Amino acid sequence: MVGKGLLARYTAEIPTGKLVTSEAAKNALGTDVGGYVMPMFNSQTAIAHNAAMVSDPPKTHAELEKWVQG
């Protein structure tokens, strides 16, 4: 797909592409995938809450944005 020009490099397409630093983004199973593969599990963000203080936590990103703005 790369050879035929069917894939766009994410580094040129999305602003956060320059933040990818994982080796898995450069080489996957012995194949050079630099700029085309963005690992999903190396830098996840988790949000925890105290159930005694937050009885109805946000369930979607949109709900989280609204909740944060208060």
C-alpha positions, -999 to +999 in steps of 0.1 A: +000+000+000+029+024+008+046+016-025+014+024-044+009+057-026-023+045-009-014+056+026-007+090+039+020+095+066+004+105+098+032+129+106+020+151+078-017+146+084-022+152+122-006+177+146+002+151+173+021+129+148+054+146+159+048+134+195+051+097+186+084+085+200+079+047+204+102+023+187+071+003+177+061+033+155+093+027+135+095-010+132+067-036+134+075-073+130+107-064+111+090-040+087+098-003+084+065+014+093+079+048+102+053+075+098+025+051+090+019+032+123+009+049+155+009+025+185-023+025+205-012+010+238+022+026+247+008+059+260-028+056+271-044+080+296-066+068+323-089+089+344-098+077+379-124+091+402-134+087+438-169+071+437-178+086+471-173+121+456-183+116+420-215+096+418-221+100+380-187+102+362-186+112+325-189+083+301-178+099+269-152+125+259-180+151+252-194+145+287-159+148+302-153+182+285-187+195+297-180+182+333-145+198+334-159+231+324-183+228+353 
